[in-house]
Amino acid sequence: MDKIFRNTPKLTATDWLIDAVIAAGAFGFCCLQLTVAVNLLIPDEFMRRLMGIQAMVPSGLSLLAIALTTLPLVLRRKFPWAVFVWCLVSWGLLQAELNGIALSVAGPLIALFTLASARSRAEAAIACAVMCLVLLVAPAPPEQSRILTQLTVFQNMALALAAAFAGYALHEHQERTRAIEERAIAAERSREAEARRRVEAERVSIAREVHDITAHSLSAVSIQAAAAERLVDRDPAAAKEAIAEVRRTAKGALEEIRAMIGVLRAGEGPAETTPTQGTDRMGDLVSYLEGADIEVTLDETAYDRACVPAFIDVALFGIAREAATNIVRHAGARRATLALSTKREGFAELVVDDDGKGLAAPAAAAGHHGLLGMRERARLLQGTFSASPSPLGGVRIAVSVPLSQKEETNE
């Protein structure tokens, strides 16, 4: 029952102040109408008598009546039904005593508007019907002419309908705005979830690369150790050389694994262990782009693959593959260039250019998550990533990764 008659909005001090100003304004308006409106609208006293209208002189009773129908509006947002009923009943009971045309319906109208804006459509319709019924049955002063009484009732009913419709329109607008805000929040959460999914995919890919590096290194260690075991008695020098090779292989593998562990963060789900591809498969990307009718130029002349750790080489290929996918799916390009280089000492670099739609086009937004994945992979390898306008007219993807990975420590 409390939910029917009471609203539970959290009103601030400013809200209460606004409601108090509205109530005071309604009180002042009704007082002004009581003392001035009749004389201004019908200045001739003979005409007022002929129409059965008496010029009102403010009295204590009239001011009390106005206060009863307006001042409770301070509580209109907290108790919309109670304030509406109070204002309407007070107006109906005091109407005949104070001459119907003089006592304003401003208080009940504001209460009706508030109720319609705060409650459901059914409640707004019921409140409007109740007010129209009260306006019809409220007694008119005996001195007032029948025509004037009918005009006053018609005017007040029209105002009641307008107030109810205005309140309901405000209610619908607020509901629509709230729904739009909720959809926007849901969309933002969806984008964040997609970004997290992309990052997780990068973790899985890096885990697969760790598996490849480990499997290759341990296989080499196992072969060399077996050879040393066979030669230890009959050829100690050869066995010693095999053991030294085991040590070098293990040391190199440990350095690479340590670097990967330093940048790899924990993730959920099983890691894939299918073989990964390195930059030696760049020709596959060229074929992929050419199959999409894109003219491709590949430059690997300045890239020394032997000095690049396997996990960095694989990561560069993964970024190049993602960039090529974005070019085909989103850029609408006709020309692309791919360049690998180790000319800068201590760094492996990848540059991908296209002549497509560019960063300002909707295609850039479509490939946004691809850019996030490439950026995340470069960051995990302590490298830099940039997406900028290309000299060809489209987008330039530039990645620079240090060949010597620093181990991350927890303070």
N, C-alpha and C positions, 0 to 999 in steps of 0.2 A: 504493500500500500504506500509505503514511503517513496518507492520509486516512481509512482504515478504523480504525486503532488510535489516532489522535490527533485531539483536538478543537483548534480554534485560536481559542478565545475570548480576548478581551483581559481578563485578570484584574487587578484593582487590588489594592493592598495590603490593603484591607478584605476582598476576596474570599479572599485567601490566609489572612488571620487567621480568617475564618469557617470555612474548611476545616480549619485547624489545631485550632480549638476543637471541631469535630465529631469529628475523629479522636481527640483527647484524651478527649472525652466517651464515645465508643465504647469506648476502652481502659478507662476507669474503670468503665463499666457492666459490661463483661465480667469485670473483676477482682472486682467486687462479686457478680456472679452465681456466679463460681467459688467464692467463699469462704462466701457467705451463703445463696444461693437454696435449696440442697438442705436445709440444716438448718432453714430457715424453713418450707419446704413440707412436709417430712416430718421432724418433730422426733424421732420415736421411732427409736432406733438399730436395734431389732429389725425394724421395718418396712422400714427402708432395706436391711438385709441380706437380708430376704425378697424384696425387689424387685430385688436385685442392684445397688444403688446404693452407692457408696463416698463418704463425706464427703471432699471435697478439701481438702488443705492446700496453700496457695500455695508453689510452688517456682520455682526459676530457669527450669526448662523450661516450666512453665505460663505464667509471665509472658512468656517469649519467644514462645510460641505465640500468646498474645493480641496481642502487639505485631505479629507477622507478619500477623495477619488484620485489624488495625484502623489502625495508623499509616500504611500506604500510602494511606489515604483522603485524606491531604493533597493528593495528586495526582489525585484522582478526576475532577475536571472537565477537567483537561488531558489525561489519558490514561485515559478511562473503560474501554476494553476491557482494557488492560494491568492496571489496578488490580483490575478485577473478576476476571480470571483468576487473578491472584496471590493475592487474598484467598480465593477459592473453593478453589484447589488447596492452599493452606496449611492451610485448615480441614479439607479431606478427608484430607490426609496425617497431620495431628496428632490427628484425631478419636479414633482408637482408643487412642492413647497416653495421652490425658488423661481418658478416660471420657466417652462421648458426650453425656450429659445436662449435663455441667458446662461444656464449651467452647461458648460462645455463637456463633450465626450472625449476630450483629449486623453485623460487618464486611462479609461477603458480601452481606447484605441491603441495606445502605446503598450498596454499590458497584453492585448490580443496579438500585436505584432511580435512581441517578445516570445509569447507562448508558441506561435506558429513557427518562429525561427529556431526554437530550442527543442520542440517536441516533434512527434511523428505527424504525417499528413492526416491520419484519421483524427488525432487529437486537435489539430488545427481546424479541421472541418467541423468537428463537434463544437469547439469554442466559438467559431464564427456563427454557427446556427443558433447557439444559445444567445449570443449577443443580439442577433437579428430578432429573435423572439422577444427578448426583453425590450428592445426598441419599439416593437409593435404593440406590446401590451402595457407599456409604461403609461400611466395616466397623464393627460395633458391638463394644463391649467384651464379652468372653466372660462376665463376671460378671453382665451386665445381662439382665433377663428379656426374653423375646420380646415380650410385650404392651407393656412400656414402650418397647422399641425401635421398635415399630410406631407407638405414639402419638407418640413424638418425631419420627419421620420424617414422619408426617402433619402434625404441627404446623409443622415447618420448611417443608414444601412449601406449606402454606397461606400462611405468611408470605412465601414467595418469590413466589407468585402475587399476593398483595396488594401487595408492593413493586413488581412489574413493572407492575401496573395503575395504581398511584398515580403512578409515574414517567411512564407513557404519558399519563395524564390531564393531568399538569403540562405535558408536551410539547405536547399539543393546545391547552391553554389559552394557552400562550405563542405558538404559531403563530397562533391566532385573534386574540390581542391585537395581534400584529405586523401581521396583515392589516388589522385595523381602523385602526391608526395609519397604514398606507400609504394606505388609502382616504381617510382624513381629510386627509392631505397632498395627495393627488391632487385632492380636492375644493377645497381651498384654492387650489391652483394654477389650477384651472379658474375659480374666482371671480375671481382676479387677472387671468386672461386675458380674461374677459368685461368686467371693468372697463377694461382697456386697450383692448379693442375699442370700448367705448362712448366713451372719450376720443378714439380715432381717428376715430370717426364725427362727433364734434363738430368735430374739426379739418377734416374734409372739408366739413362744413356751413359753417364759417367761410370756408374757401377759396372756396366757391361765392358767399358774400356779397361777398367781395373782388372776385370776377369781376363781379358785378352792379354794384357801385359803380364799378369801373373802366370797364366798358363804357358806363354811363350818362354818366359825366363826360367820357370821351374822345369820345363821340358829340357831346356839346354843344360841346366844344372844336373838333371838326372842322367843325361847321356854322358856328360863329362865325368861324373862320379862313377858311373859303371865302367867307363874306360880306365879310370885311375885304379879301380879295384882289380881289374884284370892285369894291369901292368905293374902293380906295386911290388911284386916279387921278382919278376924277370926283367923289368926295365924301369928301375926306380926313377931315372931322369924323366922318362916320358910320363910316368905317373905323377911326378912332381909338377910337370907342365900342365897336365890335365887338372890337377888340384888348383893350380894358380888360375886356370881359366874358369873353374868353378867359382873361385873367390871373386874374380872380376865380374862375372855374370851376375852373381848374387848381389854384389855391391851395387852394380848398376840398377838391378831390379829394385833393391831396397830404396835407392834414391828416388826412383820414379814412384814407387808406392808411397813413400813418405810424402812426396809432393802432392800426390792425389789425395791422400788422407787429410792433408792439411787444408784442402779446399772443399772436400766432400762433406756435406752435411747429412745428418741422419734423415732417412725417409722411411715411409711405410710401404709395405708390399714387397713381394719377391722381385729381385733384380733379374733382368733378362741376361742370358749368357750366350746369345747368338753372336757370331763374329762381327766385328765392326770394320769399317772401311776407312782408309786413310787417303792422303792426297794423291797417292799413286792411282786412285780411281777418278781423278778429275776429268778424264776423258769421258766417263759416263755422264757427268754433268753437261759437258759440251754436247754430247749426243742428245741428251734430254732437251736442252734448249733449242738445238737445231731442229728437233722433231716438232717444236712449237713454232717453226718458221721465224726463229730469232737468229740473227747473224752474231756469231760468238768469236771472241778472240781470247785465247788462253796464253798467259805468259808465266812460265815456270823457270826461266833461264837463271834468275837470281836466287833460286830457292835450293838450298843444300839440305836435302831430306835426311842425310846421314847424321847431321848435327842436331836434328830436332827430335826431342823425346817422343816416343810413340803416342803417348796420351795427348800431347799438344798437337801432333800431326792429325790425329783422329778428330780432335775438337775443331781444328781449322776446316777439315773437310765437312764436318757436320754443319758448321756455320755457312760454308759455301753452298751446301745442299739446300739449306733453309732459304738462303738468299735467292737461289735459282728458282725455288718453288714460288716465292713471292713474285718474282719477275713474271713467271708464266701465268700465275693465277690472278694477279691483281694489277700489275703495272701496265699491261697493254703495250709492252716494249717491242721494238723491232731490232734493237742492237744491244749487245751486252759485252762487257769485258771482265775477265777474271785474272787476277795477278797475285802470285805468291812470291814472297821475297824474304831472304835472311840477310840482306845487305847491311841493315842496321845491326850493329854488333850486339849480341845478346838478346835479340828479339826475332820472332817469326811474325810476319805480317801478311794479311790478306786484304785485298781491295776488290770490291765488286761494283761495277758501274752499269747503269742502263739508261736508255733514253725514253723511259715511260712517262707516266702521268705525274710523278713527283710526289713530294711529301704533303702538299696542300690538297691533293685530290682525295676523294672518298676511298680510293684503292689503298691509300696509306693507312686509313683507319681499319680497313678490312684485314691488312697484314700486320696490325698492331701487335697481336699476341706473338707472331713470328719474330718481330723485333725484340719483344720482351725475352723470348727464349734465347736469341742470339746474345743479347746483352748479358743475361744471367750466366750463360756459359763462359763468355769472356771474363766476367767478373770473378767467377769461381776459379779461373786460372790466373787471377791477379793481373789480368790484362785490361786493355781499354777498348771500348766499342763506340762507334759514332755512326749516325745516319744523317747525312747532309745532302744538299743539292749536288748533283753530279755535273761535271763538265759536259756530259753528253745530253743533259737536259732533264734527266730523271732523278734517281736516288743513288748516292754513293754509300756503300757499306764498307767501313774501314775498321779492321781489327788488328791489334798489336798485342802479342803475348810474350812475356819474358821467358827465355829458355831455362833460366835457373829459378825454380820456384822456392819461395821462402816458406818455411814451416810455420804455421800459425800456432800460437801458444795461448793457453787460457790463464789469465792473470788470477 
